[in-house]
Amino acid sequence: MQGGNVVEERAGHPTFWRTFGHGARDALAIHASLARSDAWAPVAERLADRLRMTAFDLPGHGQSADPAEGADLLTLSAQIAASFIERPVDLIGHSFGAVVALRLAIAAPEAIRTLTLIEPVLFAAADGTAELEAHLRERAPFVRALEAGANEEAARLFIETWGTGQEWESLPAERRARMARRIGLIRAADAALYRDSGGILQPDALESLEMPVLLIRGTDSPPVMERIAEAIAARLPDVGVATVPGAGHMAPLTHPDQVAGLVGVNLDRA
């Protein structure tokens, strides 16, 4: 994919995208909710000699246009991602972006050379576990704040669990305001993440993925993330599971050396 650093129509949606690196292998990276495509810069610069990485701003994030009211964020994001693939790529996703990557890999497995999933937040995979029940209890104040229209409080609660560990009050005011404006996008993905509206967990879907897959999680992430990784890994034919010691959910930003090294290990498998 040539070009980048532009906003253009992708799957009918105005989408900003950029490229990193100058390697021989094409890669596509999909960021987490409330982040932007530039969140991949620390990992990308460590893989610059191996990968030419394309990253785009998800709908409603960065410079990409907002999704339509009631839009299926998972499907739209997967369609946008697919528009960047011209030949087999190394696909990398983080958090919600990892769920998008899974959806895309299931739809077009022949287009994916390797698949790296960092902390996929497919909560439906942990259905019935004590860890998911605990997560839902801990999430309840966030949901109440959002339903009450207290967007800044909702954003603060969300970042306390899923952020880099930096105190909310220490974040730049512009960044706090941006997250508060976008926080409704978190609930907009609930059907995909909690009820598997994308059908990722349907029979034989994960089992059909024959490319090398690597699941990465942080040891300090919420416990439900381990249950999700275990459930997904149990159904994949060619999978490795790796942990990043001391990392939370935002490992690509807080531990880029380790994450890039693990991505490189998966690249070596194909």
LINZI-V538470 format. One record per helix or strand of 2 or more residues. SS is the DSSP state (A for helix, B for strand). FROM is the first residue (numbers start at 0). TO is the last residue. If there is no record, write none. Layout:
SS_FROM_TO + SS_FROM_TO
This chain:
B_5_9 + B_12_19 + B_24_29 + A_36_45 + B_50_55 + A_72_81 + B_88_93 + A_95_106 + A_108_110 + B_111_117 + A_122_125 + A_129_146 + A_150_161 + A_167_169 + A_172_181 + A_183_187 + A_189_193 + A_205_207 + B_211_217 + A_223_232 + B_238_243 + A_250_253 + A_255_266
